[in-house]
Amino acid sequence: MKIQPLADRVLIEPAAAEEKTIGGIIIPDTAKEKPLQGKVVAVGKGTKDEEMVLKAGDTVLYGKYAGTELEFEGQKYLVMRQSDVVAVIA
């Protein structure tokens, strides 16, 4: 079973949050900032008005509050519109 986004949506696997310590104090998971970078896992076919530019395997930057979080088979993903992606990292 796999997830296939529809229309102009993309499925992104967020990058792992960086582990930070401040003077020996470990910051708990709830206080960590969400990563704003991830890898495109799957893409939709686009719409008649908007061609799909992204492809699976692209590393992208996206907005802080972009997308809908979901968990599938123990892995966390984001589903968002292509227009929510800010940049592709080359």
C-alpha positions in Angstrom: 0.0 0.0 0.0 1.3 3.5 -0.9 0.1 7.0 -0.7 -0.5 8.9 -4.0 -1.3 12.6 -3.8 -4.0 14.0 -6.1 -3.9 17.1 -8.3 -1.3 19.7 -7.3 -0.4 18.1 -3.9 2.9 16.6 -2.8 3.8 14.1 -0.1 6.9 15.2 1.8 9.0 13.4 4.4 10.2 16.1 6.8 13.9 16.1 7.8 14.6 15.0 11.3 14.7 17.8 13.9 18.2 18.6 15.0 19.1 17.6 18.6 20.1 20.7 20.5 21.6 21.0 23.9 22.1 24.3 25.8 24.8 24.1 28.5 24.1 20.5 29.1 20.3 20.9 29.1 18.6 18.7 26.5 15.6 20.4 24.8 12.5 18.1 24.9 10.8 17.1 21.6 7.8 19.3 22.4 9.9 22.4 22.5 11.9 21.7 19.3 11.1 23.7 16.2 9.6 21.8 13.3 12.0 21.3 10.4 11.2 23.4 7.3 13.0 21.1 4.9 12.1 17.7 3.6 12.2 15.2 0.7 9.5 14.8 -1.8 8.2 11.2 -1.7 5.4 11.4 -4.2 3.6 14.0 -6.4 0.2 14.4 -8.0 -0.4 14.8 -11.7 -1.0 18.6 -11.4 -4.1 20.4 -12.7 -5.0 21.9 -16.0 -4.1 25.3 -14.6 -0.9 24.3 -12.8 1.7 22.0 -14.2 3.5 19.8 -11.6 7.1 21.1 -11.4 8.3 19.0 -8.4 9.3 15.4 -8.7 10.0 12.6 -6.2 13.4 12.8 -4.7 13.6 16.7 -4.7 14.7 18.3 -1.4 12.5 21.2 -0.7 11.9 24.1 1.7 8.4 24.9 2.8 6.5 27.3 5.1 6.4 26.9 8.8 2.7 26.1 8.9 2.3 24.5 5.5 0.7 21.2 4.9 -1.3 18.6 6.8 0.6 16.2 9.0 -0.2 12.5 8.7 1.4 9.2 10.0 1.4 6.2 7.7 3.0 2.8 8.8 4.9 4.6 11.6 6.4 7.3 9.4 5.4 11.0 9.6 4.6 12.9 6.4 3.3 16.2 5.3 0.8 16.6 2.4 0.7 20.1 0.9 0.0 21.9 -2.3 2.9 22.5 -4.6 2.4 26.3 -4.1 3.2 25.9 -0.4 6.7 24.8 -1.3 9.0 27.8 -1.2 12.2 26.4 -2.9 14.0 23.4 -4.2 17.5 22.7 -2.9 19.9 21.8 -5.6 
